[in-house]
Amino acid sequence: MPKINILGLAAIIPITMFLTISFFVLLGAEKTECANLKKFGKFVAVMLWICSAFICALGIYVLITGSHPALPLMEYLFSLS
């Protein structure tokens, strides 16, 4: 298996994107007057935070172990063709 430690740092890009989007979702949710839309905006923001945390954990895992969890599956799928 190849060592891909440095690719764990690439997780910073989607984490930053998700957190930026969640900021603007929360900003829009706070400016609206509809209570249901505020709840939905907060729900979307929390889901984006959860996605960011998952990507962060995966990036740390790749940095520590040096392998991606899906790498064996990808190698198997490419060996079939």
N, C-alpha and C positions, 0 to 999 in steps of 0.2 A: 504494500500500500504506500502511495506517495505521501510525503509529509506536506501538509498544507496549513501549517500553523499561522502563517501571515494572513491567510484568507479570513481568519476569524476577525481581523480588524475591519474587513469590508462590511461587517454587520453594522458599523456606525452609520452608514448611508441610509438604509431603510429605517433604522431607529430614529434618526434625525427627521426623516420625512414624516413618519407616523406621529412623532411628538409635535412637529410643527402643525400638521393638519389638525391634531386634537386641540391645540391652542386656539386655532381659528374657529373650530367647531364650538368650543366652550365660549369664546368671545361672542359668536353669533347667538348662542343659546341664552346668554345672559342679557342680550339686548332685546330679545323678543318678549312679547307680553303674554303669549299663549303658554299656559302651564304644561300642556301635553308636549309641546315642541321643546320646552326647556328640559323635560324629563328625557325625551328622545335624544336631544343633544348631549346630555350628560351620559346617557347609555352608550352612545357612539364614541364619545371621548374615552370612557372606561374601556371599551373594547379595543380601541387603538392603543391604550396603555398596556393592556394585556398582551397584544400582539408585539409591542415593543419589548416587553419583558421577556417574552418567549424568544424573540430574535436575539436579544442580549444574552440570554442563557445559552443559546446555541452557539453564539460567537465565542463566548468564554469557554465552552466545551471544546470547540475546534482549536482554540489557542492552547488549551492545556493538553489535550490528547494528541493533536496533530492529525486527526482524521475526522471526516464528516460522517455522521451516522448513516446517511443514504449512499455513501460511496460503494460499499459492497453490492448493493442492489443495482446501482448504475453500471458497475463493472460486469455484473451478471447479464444485464439486459444488452449491453454492447457486445458481449461474447456470443449471444444468440444470432446476431446478424452477420 
